[in-house]
Amino acid sequence: MYCPFCDESSSKVIDSRDSGDGIRRRRECLACARRFTTYERVQMRALMVVKRDERREEFVRDKLWASVTKACAKRPLPLGSIEKALEEIESDLSDSGRAEITSKDIGELVMDRLKVMDRVAYIRYASVYRDFRDIESFKQEIEALIENREPGDGVPENQLSLLEDETPPIRRRRRRGRRPKRPQANPA
Ligand SMILES: [Zn+2]
């Protein structure tokens, strides 16, 4: 960070405050003692998401939040846990320092967290975002979750019936089937 007045590279921070979408820092140059302001933002705006059809789209934080909060809708999650998970996902994304990430990789990051948070939210999210190749692999995911269920953890017997309200994976497959064929890029 160079002083805009004298180009000195050392400065001290004399004030720092969070302004909502970034951190504003008031600095004082160690050489000329003049003061200037810097603004620190997470690198998110520059992150590009590579879609399944290879199109690039700028990462939109609100979209990620919308998809995750939708998956978690009406689930008995502790207050703040969705926000915490999302913030962890976002910091994973920015820590990676990558300019591009595939939508599939973002989906995996989300699913890793939802899997331990709430299995219904996980299945809901996975049914929309995971590239389930067929109904059988989707069924295996659900069965794996049921098998891992610990006794007495309070999940109602009918939890999977919630899935009926969600996007059916079969319909998704048909829609996707109209897309041009391309090499299999997503191992199960
Ligand atoms: Zn200076």
Boltz pocket constraint, residues with backbone or C-beta under 6 A from the ligand:
constraints:
  - pocket:
      binder: B
      contacts: [[A, 3], [A, 4], [A, 5], [A, 6], [A, 7], [A, 8], [A, 29], [A, 30], [A, 31], [A, 32], [A, 33], [A, 34]]
      max_distance: 6.0
